[in-house]
Amino acid sequence: MDVFDPQPGEIVLVITDIPHGDIEDYDLWKSRREMAEEWQSAFEQLTNKIGFQVSPLLTYPATGNHNAQLPDEGEMAGEQVRFDEVFRQTNIVVAMTEFSATAPLMGYSEQFPEFRAASMPMVHQGMMETALAADYQEVANKCKILFEKLDHAISADLLFSTSDQLYIDLRNRQAEVDDGQLLKDKQGIRVINLPSGEAYIAPYEGELSAQPSLTEGTIPVIFGDAMLTLEVQENQFTRITGDEQWAIDELQDWFNTDDARRNLAELGLGCNDRAVVTGNVLEDEKVLGVHLAAGRSDHLGGVIGVDDFSDPRFVIHQDVVYPFNGELFVESLSLIYEDGTMEEIIQNGAYTIYSE
């Protein structure tokens, strides 16, 4: 009720992806499909009270990559159906999937004005006790403060706990917010992640003539048990260094799969104080801290989309999270505004912008 507030006459749809071929099933994925059925049942129990409708569960073959395009068709009540036809007459979609459908759902929200969706990739029952149990009014209030800061910034300076530094060019971009609010009158992007609790912005990617991106610096990452450093120039990951050659080679192979993966795609700031780090990016990126991403950015207000990848199978948006209490964290983050002023919104690994 707090997040969706379904209205009389609206249609609610729960969707989930299923394993196939080389994409193998496992226990948590099975549990997630059961969770999807439970949430559909919970919606159905509210239909008589509120007067909305619930469609049969829609399933589809898993895409194999986060934020890859959805297939054209899925299955509903034993029948093959087209996504565009179903979504055209649907108001609320809850996507409880193995592979994130956030980016393609955003595309559908632009196509159908009455459509709004909550994307819940890799969600699990444990989140009902952590990030999903947050006070979502408090989450929304904190998100609003972060959003307003990011939206007025033209650049960001990050200092990591390793002393690595990164300058992010934020010109020609607008910030967005994932505040756990998906009401009928929601303005802007009508797709949220759930659990929620972040403000985010795509870096400027140098698409304008004679205006190269000024994003540059180094980013520390833990890859397996190896510590690596990623160099960034003009918003592209250009070089990997570190002490473990196997890790360098493996991560380099990941980037070499498709040059579009070299794009620095997101600066995100998490603010859900009930979120915990578990290795599940859906919740990890909502913890108090910073996250960056590589790959696709068009669903966040950037310009790198499916057509920029050499093959739809390689489309991905991959996050790296730096929680304030993590092994790696952002020590300081300063925003530079259009009027030339600067504000340090993170200091000593904590936000400076929230009062008690």
N, C-alpha and C positions, 0 to 999 in steps of 0.2 A: 504493500500500500504506500509506503514512504517513497519508494523508488519509481514505481510505474503509475500508480493511481489510475488503474484502468477505468474507462468511462462506459456507461451503458451503450450498447451497440457496437463496441469495439471488438476486434477479433485478435486473440492471443495465439501464438504459435511457438512451440518448443522444438528446436532442431538439434540433432546430434550427428556426428560422423561415425562411420563404422570401418573396421579394418578390412583389408582385402589384399590379395597377392603378397607382395613383399613387405607390406605394412602390417606388421604382426600385432596381435592383440596382447594385452597384459592386464593384471588384476585391477589396477587403478582405472584403466580405461573402461573395463567392464563395470566397475563401481560407478563411474561417471554416467554411463548409459542408464544405469538403474536410478541414479540421482535425477536424470532428465525425466524419467517416468514419474518419479515422486513429485517433482515440481509441477509437471503437467497436471497430476492428480490434485495438487494443492490449488492450482488455478481453477480447476473444474469445481472444487468445493465452494469457491467464491462466486460462481456464475449466477446462482439464484439470488444471492444477496445483492449483487451489484448490477447484473443484467448484461454482462459482456459474454462473448462466446469463446470457446477454446477449440481449435482445430486439432485433428489427430496428429500425433508425433510425426515429424518429418525426418527421415534419415537419408544419408547420402554417403557415397564412397569417400573416404578420407583423402584429402589433397596431397598429404605427405610433406607439406611445408607450411610454416606459419605465414599467413596473409597472402597465400596464393589464391588465384581466382577459384570460385566455387564451380563445380560442374554445372551444366545446363539443367540437369534433371536429378531428382531424388525420388524417394518412395514414401507415400503416405497412405495408410490404411490398405496396404497391399497393391496400390496402383502407382504407376510412374507418373510423376507430375513435373512440370517445368517451374523452376524457381521464380522466374519473372511473373508467371501467371499467378502463383500462390502469393508472392510478396505484394503484388498489386492490390490485393484485397485484404492484406494483413496490416494491423496497426502496431502490434507489439510482438517482437521476436526475441526469444531467449535462446542463445546459441551456446550449448554446453558441449564443447568439442575438444578433441585431442589437439587439433591444429587450428591456430587462431583464424577466425573468419572476420576479424575486425575490419580490415581494409575493404574486402568486397562488400561487406554489409554497409559500409559508408557509401559505396557507389550506389547501392540500391536505395539508400535514404535520400540521395540526391535525385534519383529517378522518380521516386514515389513520395509525394509530399506528406502523406498521412502515415508514413512508415517510420518507426523508431525501433532500436534494437539494443539489447545488452549482450555483449560478447563475453563469454566466460571460458576461454580456452584453458584446459587442464585443471579446471576447478575440481575440488574434492570436498568431502563431507567435513574435514577438519576446519575448513575456512568458515564454517557456520559458527565456530567458537572463537575465531580470531577476526580477520578483516571484514567478514560479512556481518559481524556483530557490533561494528562500530556505530557510534552516534552519527548518523549520516547528515544531520543538520550541522553538527560541528565540522564534519569533513567538508561540507559545502562551503562553510564560512572560511576555513583555512585555504581551500582551493581558490576562492575568490581573491584573497589577498595575494597569493602566488601568481595567479593569472594576471592581475593588474600590473604587477611588477614586470613580468615577462613581456607583456604586450606593449609596454612602453620602452622596452630596451632595444638598443641597436647592436649591442654586443655583450658578451659575457666572458669574464676572465676566471678560469678555474685553476686552483692550486691543489694538487693531490697530496695525500699523506706521504707519497714517495718523492716529493719535490718536483714531479712532472708538472708541466704547465700547459694549458690549452686555452687558446683564444678562439671564441666562436662568433662568427659573423651572423648577426640576427637582422640585418637590414632586409627590407622587402618581405617581411613575414609577419603573420599575426599569430598570437598565442591561442591555445585552446585549453579547455579544462575538462577533466573527467571527474565530476563531483558527485556522482551517484544520484543525479536527478534526471529522470527520463519521463517527465510529465508530458501530457498531450500538447501543451503550448511551448515546449522547449524550443529555444532559439538556437541558431547556429547548427553545429553538427549534432544530428539526432541519433548518435551511436555512442554508447559508453562501454567501458569495461566494467565488470562487476566481479569481484570487489572493486571499489573505486577509491579515488583519493590522489589525484595528481594534476598538475598543470604542466603543459608541454608546448614545445615549439620546434619546428623544423629549421635547421640552419639555412642561411642563404647559400644556394648551390651553384651560383655563378652563371645562371642561365641568361642573364641580360647582356647584351652586346657591350663590350669594352668595360664590363664590371665583373672582374674575377672575384670569386669568394676570397675573403681574407682569413678564413678559418685556418689555423695552423697551430702546431705544437705536438706534444706527446701525451699518450694515454697509457697508463699501466693496466694490464689485465692478467688475471690468473687463468692459465689454460692447463687443465689437469692439475698437476702439482708443480708446474713451471710458471715462473714470473716472466712475462714478456712486456715489451714496450712497443706500441704502435705509433709510428710517425704519421702526422697528418699535414698535408699541404693543399691549399685551395679546396678544402673540404673533402679531400680524398685520402684514404688510407694508402700510404705509399711504400712503407718499409716496416719490417718487423725485426726487432733485435731481442736478444736474450741469451741465457747460458745453455739452454736445452735445445739442441738442433732439431730433435724429433718434433718438438712442439712448434718451432718456427716453421718447419716444413709442412706440418699438418694444417696449421692455420693459414699458411700461404696458399696451400692447395684449395682451402675453402674460398679464399678471395679470388683465386685464379679460375674457379668454376664459372664465374661471371663477373665482369668488371663493374657492373652496377652494384655489386655487393661492397665495393670500395667507398661508397657514398656514406658520409656521416649524416644520419637521417633524423636524429632527434636529440634534444636536450630536455629531459624530464625531471620534475621535482615532486617527490612523493610526500604525502602529509597525512596518511591514515595511521594513527598511533596504535591501532589494534593489529595492524599487519605485522607479520613476522617473516624472517628470511627462512625459506625451506628449500630453496633451489627451484621453486615454481615461479616463473617470471610474472605470472598474472598477479600474484600477491607480492612478490619481491619488489616490483617496481613501485608499489604503493607505500612501502615503508618510508620512514623519515630518512631522506637522503636524495641522491642524484642518480639518474640513469641516462646512459647514452645508447645509441643504436646505430647499426649499419644496415644499408640496403634501401628498401622501398620507403618513400617519404610522402607520396602524393596524398595518402589518407590522413596526413598530419598537417597539410598545408604546403608541403614541398612540391617538387616537380618530377621526382624520379618515380616512375610507375611501371606497370607490367610491360609496356612496350619498350622500355629501356633495357630490359633483360633479353639475352639472346634466346632464351627458351623459357616458357611459362613454368617449367618444372624447377627452375632455379630462383624463382621469385621468393624473396624472404625479407623480413624485417626482424633483425636479431638484436635483442637488448643486452646490455651489460650493466649490472646494478652496483652502486657504491653506497651501501647503507652507512649511516653515521657511526654505527658501532661495529662495522665490518673490518676485515683484515686490510682491505683497501678502502679509503674513503676520501671524500672531497673535504680538504681542510678549510678552504675558503672559496667563496664564489661571489664575485662582484659584478653587478650589472651597470652598464654605461647607458645613459639615457640620451634622448635626442638633444636635450639642452646642454649636453656636455657634463652633467653631474654624474657622480658615481655613488652606488650604494652597495655595501657589503651585506648581502642577505644571508650568507653562511659564514660563520667565524668559529674557529676551533672545532669544526665538525658539528655545528648545530645551527639551527635557524636563529636569526637575530630579530625577526619581524613579528613574532607572536608574543603578546603579553600573557600573563597568567590568566 
